[in-house]
Amino acid sequence: MSSGVRAGLVSADVLRKEQQELQKPDKNIKHLEEESRNAKTVFRDKSGRKRNLAQEQLEQRLKAEAEARREEQYAKWGKGLAQERQQQQNVEDAIKEMQKPLARYIDDQDLDRMLREQEREGDPMAALIKKRKAKENKEKEKPRYKGPAPPLNRFNIWPGHRWDGVDRSNGFEQQRFARIANKKAVQELAYKWSVEDM
């Protein structure tokens, strides 16, 4: 039979012997059992290649950390960097003010500076001070072109301050503006001709 025992009418002794032989461990399988007892699981992907789970976990952790850093950066940007700096400055100012005594005297330089920086209604010197501050804070701007009105270009860009006034183009823009003007004139003439009888 396929199970390894005899078929048909068999005595109990023969059955017992066959049963013992079937249960007796096979010497060929003994070393396989020892190897399999200490073996580690091998994980494979769909194509059958071995997977390195430790490496994959490391890559996933690095990817998650990078994603978390990016999300944190976007959250920081979403709140507004200038607003965050202003809030930090306000907290520092409040801590600084809390450390000062409650009674402030006339020789307190911080109080004096704060009062001087305040703008008051009807102050005759306010305009002059504002102008000085604007001049100090003003960044140096590049000088602009001063001269006769330049010919138009298709982007309406004003020339720079180093332009010498010489037109070095190939005439394309002048031809383009002439075509646009001619087209507009023809359309206007056609419109006038079409409504002439009305």
C-alpha positions in Angstrom: 0.0 0.0 0.0 1.0 3.6 -0.3 1.4 4.0 3.4 4.1 1.3 3.5 2.1 -1.5 5.1 1.1 -4.8 3.5 -2.3 -5.1 2.0 -4.9 -7.8 2.7 -5.2 -10.1 5.7 -2.2 -9.7 7.9 -1.4 -11.1 11.4 -1.0 -8.8 14.4 2.7 -9.5 14.8 3.4 -8.5 11.2 1.4 -5.4 11.7 3.3 -4.5 14.9 6.7 -5.0 13.2 5.7 -2.9 10.3 4.4 -0.2 12.6 7.7 -0.1 14.5 9.7 0.1 11.3 7.6 3.0 10.1 8.1 4.8 13.4 11.9 4.1 13.6 13.7 7.3 12.7 15.4 7.4 9.4 19.2 7.9 9.5 19.2 10.1 6.4 16.6 12.5 7.9 18.4 12.7 11.3 20.9 15.4 10.2 18.2 17.3 8.4 16.2 17.5 11.7 19.3 18.9 13.5 19.9 21.5 10.8 16.3 22.6 10.7 16.1 22.9 14.5 18.8 25.7 14.5 17.9 27.2 11.1 16.7 30.8 10.7 13.7 31.7 8.6 14.7 32.9 5.1 12.4 35.6 3.7 12.1 36.0 -0.1 10.5 38.4 -2.4 8.1 37.6 -5.2 11.0 36.9 -7.6 12.6 34.4 -5.2 15.6 36.5 -4.1 16.5 36.6 -0.4 15.4 39.7 1.5 17.6 41.4 4.0 15.0 42.4 6.6 17.5 44.3 8.8 18.6 46.5 5.9 15.0 47.1 4.8 14.0 48.1 8.4 17.0 50.5 8.5 16.0 52.0 5.1 12.4 52.4 6.3 13.5 54.1 9.5 15.8 56.5 7.6 13.0 57.3 5.2 10.5 57.9 8.1 13.0 60.2 9.8 13.6 62.2 6.6 9.8 62.4 6.1 9.3 63.6 9.7 12.0 66.2 9.3 10.4 67.4 6.1 7.0 67.6 7.8 8.4 69.5 10.7 10.0 72.0 8.3 6.7 72.4 6.4 4.9 72.9 9.7 7.4 75.5 10.7 7.0 77.3 7.4 3.2 77.0 7.6 3.3 79.0 10.9 5.4 81.7 9.4 9.0 82.2 10.1 8.7 86.0 10.6 5.8 85.5 13.0 7.7 82.9 14.9 10.7 85.3 15.2 8.4 88.1 16.3 6.8 85.8 19.0 10.3 84.8 20.2 11.3 88.5 20.4 8.1 89.3 22.3 8.8 86.5 24.8 12.4 87.7 25.3 11.2 91.4 25.8 8.6 90.2 28.3 11.2 88.3 30.3 13.6 91.3 30.2 10.8 93.6 31.4 9.8 91.2 34.2 13.4 91.2 35.6 13.3 95.0 35.9 12.0 96.6 39.1 8.5 97.8 39.3 9.5 101.4 40.1 11.3 103.0 37.2 13.2 106.2 37.7 14.2 109.1 35.4 17.7 107.7 34.9 16.4 104.4 33.4 17.9 104.3 30.0 15.6 101.6 28.6 12.5 103.7 29.6 14.1 106.8 28.1 14.9 105.0 24.8 11.4 103.5 24.6 9.8 106.9 25.2 12.0 108.5 22.5 11.1 105.9 19.9 7.4 106.5 20.4 5.7 108.6 17.7 3.4 111.2 19.1 0.6 113.1 17.4 1.6 116.7 16.4 5.3 116.1 16.9 7.1 118.7 14.7 10.3 116.6 14.5 8.5 113.4 13.7 8.8 113.9 9.9 12.5 114.7 10.1 13.2 111.7 12.3 11.2 109.4 10.0 13.1 110.7 7.0 16.4 110.0 8.7 15.4 106.5 9.7 14.2 105.8 6.2 17.5 107.0 4.8 19.5 104.8 7.2 17.3 101.7 6.5 17.1 102.3 2.8 19.1 99.9 0.8 21.1 101.3 -2.0 19.0 101.0 -5.2 20.5 100.8 -8.6 20.1 104.0 -10.6 17.4 104.0 -13.2 17.6 105.2 -16.8 17.2 108.9 -17.1 16.7 110.2 -20.6 14.3 110.5 -23.5 11.5 107.9 -23.6 12.9 104.7 -25.1 11.2 102.9 -28.0 8.6 100.4 -26.7 9.5 96.7 -26.6 7.1 93.8 -26.6 7.5 93.3 -22.8 7.3 97.0 -21.8 10.6 96.7 -20.0 12.3 99.9 -19.2 16.0 100.0 -20.1 18.7 99.8 -17.4 20.7 102.7 -16.1 23.8 101.7 -18.2 21.9 101.8 -21.6 23.6 104.1 -24.0 20.5 104.8 -26.1 21.6 102.9 -29.2 18.9 100.5 -30.6 20.8 97.3 -31.6 17.8 95.3 -32.5 17.1 93.7 -35.9 13.8 95.6 -36.3 11.6 92.7 -35.3 9.8 94.6 -32.6 9.1 97.7 -34.8 7.7 95.4 -37.5 5.5 93.6 -34.9 4.1 96.8 -33.5 3.4 98.0 -37.1 1.5 94.8 -37.9 -0.5 95.1 -34.7 -1.4 98.7 -35.5 -2.2 97.9 -39.1 -4.5 95.0 -38.1 -6.3 97.2 -35.6 -6.8 99.9 -38.2 -8.2 97.4 -40.8 -10.6 96.0 -38.2 -11.8 99.5 -37.3 -12.2 100.4 -41.0 -14.1 97.2 -41.6 -16.4 97.9 -38.6 -17.1 101.4 -39.8 -17.8 100.2 -43.3 -20.2 97.5 -42.0 -22.3 100.0 -39.9 -22.2 102.8 -42.5 -25.8 102.3 -43.7 -27.4 102.0 -40.3 
